[in-house]
Amino acid sequence: MQTTPSNPGKSYNNTYYMATYGAAFVALGLGVSALGPMLPYLADRVSASLSQISFLFTASSLGYMVGSTGGGRLFDQFKGHRLMFIALLFSILMLILIPLTTEIYILLAIVFLMGLGQGALDVGANVNIMWIFGSKSGPFMNALHFSFGVGAFLAPLILHQVMRWSGGGLTWPFWTLAILSIPVLLGFWVLPSPKNPEKDREANGSPSANAGLVVAMVVLFFLYCGVEGGFGGWIFTYVTETNITSETSASYINSVFWGALTIGRLISVRLTRNVKPAQLLTGNFTLAILFLGLILIFPLTPWVIWIGSAGLGLALSSIFPMLMVLGESRLRISGSVTGLFFLGVSLGGILIPMLLGQIFEFIGSYQVMLALMVLTGLGMLVLFALIIASNRLGEKVRD
């Protein structure tokens, strides 16, 4: 398949673009999911409590918010691949610096800067996929986020094994993730940057309807990403602090969650050819509520935690890419609009993991899972409102 005439890289096969974006999202998954399993060790290194170290999620998400929201506007003005090259290089440098500090405030600053690069990289890949494939972006969007899941699944395993081989130090675990991300830079340097095929075209439909849909999607992104990041970031600590199992098993449970999320996105590559986004999203949220309910009923049973973690990862797997596909079918997608979606993503990552950290420290571990259930239920309600609003708005007019 060749790229569309609207793309400057029409002499390149789309496979090269997907390979580059996929590799970039593996690197993104490695970096984003590194904090969760390393949280207790980083807390020890900087002499911080769990409630204090939980602000790493806040710093990361603040950087992510600035990088994605601001970066979205930049992708409307500058060559996307040059921006993504800089963003990835910046993230790699921050991974190298994380294990070198023993001060929590310096660590917070480094994690903020890493989030800045990650946010710009994330929004860039998403918007470029939609610009290249348009209404057919469903399978490619799921493949892109499947790649993120691969990185997120591998990160706890790599970190745990490298830490064991290096005698318990933090330097080589983080440096290994940085080294693995370096080859992706070549793809961004070589491939021409895609352009927005809908640039300078006015969106179809009333402004108020479009604005309402964007707001609903931002709220849903907020809730979904908060649940995903909250569970993925705190399940390791939840399991170890409640003595459900060993640290090694806790690392594997963390990986099972991300692994199931990855498998779900791989399955969704096929499903999106036959199942409408609204139907798939409804199924995702229903399963998430069921598996969180299972954990709430048996909160300290090891096999339930294993099954619940895997099931929740599977349930959440295609929500993000399917929301992007639903948005593409209703709105003229620009970097700025995509940046607004990622504003919801970042705010969810800022507020919800921080809230869970405070709940964990001052109320209890069980209430962390209860809070995740409440947030997921709210997400289901917002989804229904989004489906109704998008159905009324209808499909956008395509040229």
N, C-alpha and C positions, 0 to 999 in steps of 0.2 A: 504494500500500500504506500503510495506516495503522498507527500504532504499537499495540502490544499494550495491553490494559487495565491491565497491571501498570506501565505507564509513565505518569508525570505529564504527559508531553507528547503525549497521545493526540490532541490537536487538530492536531498538526503531522504532516506527511508525513515518512516515514522518509528521504526524499530530502534533507531539510534536515539531518538528523543526519549522513548519510553525506557530504554536501558539506562540512560543518564539520569532521568528523573527517579526511576526505581532505585538506582544505586544511591542517589542523594537521600532518598527517604529511608533506606536502610541505615545510612549514617545518621540521619535525623532521629530515628528510633533508638539507636545506640546511645546518643547523647541525652535525649529526653528522659529515657527510663533509667539512666545511671544513678540519679539521686536517690530513688526509693530504696534499693538494696544497700546503698552506701550510707544511708542516713545515720544509723547508730554509730558507725565508725567515724564519720565526719563530725558528729556531735562530740565524741571523745577527743578527737584531734584538736578541736577549737574550744573544748571545755564548756559545752553548752548543754542545756536540758532539751528534752524532746519538744517541748512547747517553743523554745527559742529556735532550735534547728529547723522547725517546721516553716519558719519564715524564708528558708531557702526556696520553697515552692512559690512563695509570694514574690520574691526577687526574680526568680526565673520567669514567672508569668507576667510580671510587670515589663520585663525586657521583651518577652514574647509579644505582648500587646503593642508596645511601641514599634517593634520591628515589623509586625504583620500589618497593623493599621497604617502606619506611616509608609511602610514598604509598598503597600497596595497602591498608593498614589504614585510612588516612584516608578512602578512598573508601567503606568500609563504614559510616562515621559521618557524613560531611558531604556537602553537595551537590557532585557531581562536576564540574559545569561551572564552578563558582566556583573550585574547586581547579585546574582545567586553565587557566583564565584567568590565575591567579596564576603558575602554572608557566611558561606561554608568555611572559608579560610578563618574568619573571625571566630566561629564556633570551635574550630580545631585548636586555635591558640588558647582559648579559655579552658578547654579540657586539659591542656598541658599545665595551666597555672593552678587549677583547683587543688591538687594534692600538695602544692608547695607552700600553702599558707596555713598559719596556725591561729589567725585572728578571725573571729566570726564576721566582723564588719567588712573586712577585706574579702572574705569568702562570699558574702552577700553581694558585693559589688561585682565580683568575677562572674557569679552565677547570673546576675542581671545582664551583663554584657553578653554572656553565652546565649541567654534567651533572646536578646536582640537579634543576633545572627540567625538563630533557629526560626524565629518568627518570620523574618524576611525570606528565608529559604522555603518555608512552608507555604506562604501565600503565593510565592513565585511559581512553584511547581503546580499548585492547584489552578491558578488562573491560566497558566500556559497550556495545561491539558485541555481546559475548556476552549481556549482559543484555537487549538489545533483540531480537536475532534468535534466540537460543537454539540449538537443533539445526540451524537453517538458516543458521548464521553463516559457513559455509565460503566461499561466493563473496564475501560482504561483508568477511570477514577478509582474503582475498587482495586485494580491491580496496583495503582500507586500507593494506596493506603495498606494494601497487603504487604508491600515492601517495608513500610514503616513498622508493621507488626513483626516482620522478620528481625529487624534491628532491635525492637523492644524485647522480643523473645530471647534473642541471643545475649543482650547486654548483661542480665543478672548471671547467666552461665559463664560468660567471659570474665566478668569481674570477680566472681567467686573463685574460678580456677586460677586466674592470674594472681590473685591475692594469695592463694595457697602456695603456688609455685614461688612467689617472691618473698615468702616468709611473713606474710601478714601486713606488708606495707601498702600504702594507698597510691604511691606514685605510678607504678607500672600498670595497675588496672586501668587508670584513667588515660595514661599515655598509650596503652594498647588501642583503646577506642579511637584516640586521635589519629594514630598511624593507619588504622583501617579505613579512615575517612578520606585520607589524602588523595588516593587515585581518582576520586569522583571529580576533583577539580579540573582534570583534563577534559572531560566531556563538556563542561560549561565553557571552557576556553576555545574549543574547536567548533562546536555547533553554532550556526547562526541563531539569533533570538527570534522566536515567533512574534507576530504582531496581532493586535486585536482586530479581527475581521469586521467587528461592528463599531469601530471607532467612528465618531461623528454622526452616528445614526441615533435618532431619538427613540427611546423605549416606547413600546406599544402599551396602551392602557393608561388609565388615569393615574396621576401622581399619587393621590391619596391611597389608592389600592396597592400600588407598588410599595409605598412607604410602609403601609400596614404589614405587608408580607415580609418585608425586610426586617421590621421590628420583631415579628413573630419568630423568624428564623434566628435572629440574634439571641433572643431569649432561649430558644431551644438549644442552640449551640452552647450557650452558657451552662444550662443544666446538664446536657449530655457530657460535655468535656469535664465538668466538675466531678461527675460520677466516675467517669473513666480514670481521670487523673487522681481522684481521691482514693479510689479502691486500689489502683495500681501502685500509688505512692505509699499507702499505709498498710497494705495487707501483710507485708514482711514484718513490720513492727507489731501489728496486731497479733500475728501468730507467735512471734518470739516473746513478746511481753506477757502474753497470757499462758505461756508454756504449753501451747498445744503440741508443738513439735520442735525439733532442733533448728539451728540456724541454716544448716545445709538444706534441710527439707523446706524451710521457709523460702529459701532462694528458688527452689524448684517450683513451689506453689506460685511464687511471683511470676516465674517464667511460664507456668501453665496458663495463667490468666492471659498474658500477652500472646502466648502460642495459640490459644483458642481464638483470640481476637484475630490473629493472623489467618488461621485456617478458615474462619468465617468469611473473611474478605476474599479469600481464594474461591470459596464456594460461591460467593456473591458475584464474582466475575461472570459466572455462567447464569446465575439466577436473574441478573438484571436484563438479560436478553428477553425474558418471558414474563417477569413479574414487575408490576408497576411500583415506582418508588414509594408511594403512599402505603401500599399493601405490605411491602417489605419492612418499612419503618414501624408499622403497627405491630408486626410480628416480633421485631427486635425489642420493643419496649415491653411487650407482654412477657417474653421470656426473661428479660432482666428482672422484672418484678417477681416472677416465680422463683428464680434462683436466689435472689436476695432474701426472699421469704424463707427459703430452705435454711439459709445460714442463720436467720433470726430464730428459727425454731430450735436448731441444734448448734448454738454458737461456739461450743468448745469441742465438738466432735471432729477429729481429724479428717475422716473420709468425707464428711459433709463439706468441710472447707475446701478440700481438693475438688469435689464435684461442683460446689458452688462457684469457685474461682474459674474453673473451666467453662461452666455454663454461662456465667456472666460475661466472660470474654467473648464467647460465641454470640451472645445476645446483642452485645454492643457493637459488634464487628462492622456492620455496614451502615450504621446511622450517619456518621460523618460524610462519607462519599455520597450516600443517597440524598442527604440534604443539599449537597452541592449540585447534584443532578437535578433535583426538584427546582432549585433556584435557577439553574441554567434554562430550564424549560419555560420559566415564567418571566424572567428578567433579562435585560441586556447586561451581560456580565462584563464589568470593567475591573481594573485593579482596585479602584476605590470601593466599589460595591463588595468585592471579595474581602477587602480590608475591614469593612464593617462586620462581615460574618466572623472574621477572626478577632474582632473586638469582643464579641460574645465568648469565643473560645478562650481568650486570654483572661477575661474577667472571671470566668468559671474556674480557670486554673489558679487565679490569684486568691479568690475568696473561699472557695469550698475546701481545698486541702488545708488552708490555714484554719478554717472553722473546725475541721475534723481534728486537727492537732490540738486545739484548745479543748474540744470535747474529750479527746483521749486523755489529756493531762489532768483535767479538772472534774470530769463527770464519770467517764468510764469507757472501756473498750466496746461493750455491747451497744452503747448509744451511737458509736461511730457507724455501725452497720444500720442502725435504725434511721439515722440521718440520711444515709445513702438511699434507703428505701423511700423515704418521704420525697427526696429530690427526684427519684425516678418516677414516682407517681405523678408529681407535678409535670414532669416532662411528657408523660402520656397525655395529660390534659392539654398542654400547649400544642402537642402534635395534632390532636383533633381539631383545635382551632386553626392551626396552620393549613391542614388539609381542606377545611371548609373555605378558608380565605383564598387559597390557591385555586380551588375548583371554580370559585366565582370569578376569579381573575381570568382563568383560562390560559391556554398556550399562547406564547408570544408569537407575533407575526414574523416569519422568517423570509428574508429576501431571496 
